[in-house]
Amino acid sequence: MATATKAKKTPAKKAAPKKTVKKAAPKKSAAKKSTKKATAPAHRDLFISWDRFHEDSKALAWRLDMPKKWVGIIAITRGGLVPACIVARELDVRLVETLGIASYDHTNQRKADVLKLPQGVGTGKGWLVIDDLVDSGNTFKIARTMLPDAHFAAVYAKPKGKPTCDTYVTEISQDTWLHFPWDLTMQYSAPIAEQKARRA
């Protein structure tokens, strides 16, 4: 008699573990734009004493001492009045005219306004046009349209203004603000380190 064979039970296969899908990390929001306004680069201050300005104006006179005497001097008012007086004295020039051009209000340079024209100078041939400083060159550019044959000179010159100037004594960096003696009074001057700390 045949005996029934018991069917072998096969162990049930374990279900494969479910793959967990990692959620993408939330994107970081773009950094907020700074609302702070960019600060203008700090300028340097240079204080000119009466003695130094007198010496520099006399140095300008030396450079303008030509074999042929100048017909006269045209001072750009108001800054050019003082150096024009010194140069006129040193070169024995008796005829002095003025050209009124306003482009500063002490701490800012603005659009230039012509306030007064020189008299009897023609195209400026043989004349000296003098200013204390040529900064951007705007003043001399305007003056050259009226006096194309004049010789333009300044005590101090900045890089932007140099091309408009025929003769100058000292070059000053563009970011330097000159304080002339007629604009100053005696007062406390903070050390450079303290001035830098205030700007930081």
Disulfide bonds with the S-S distance in Angstrom:
none
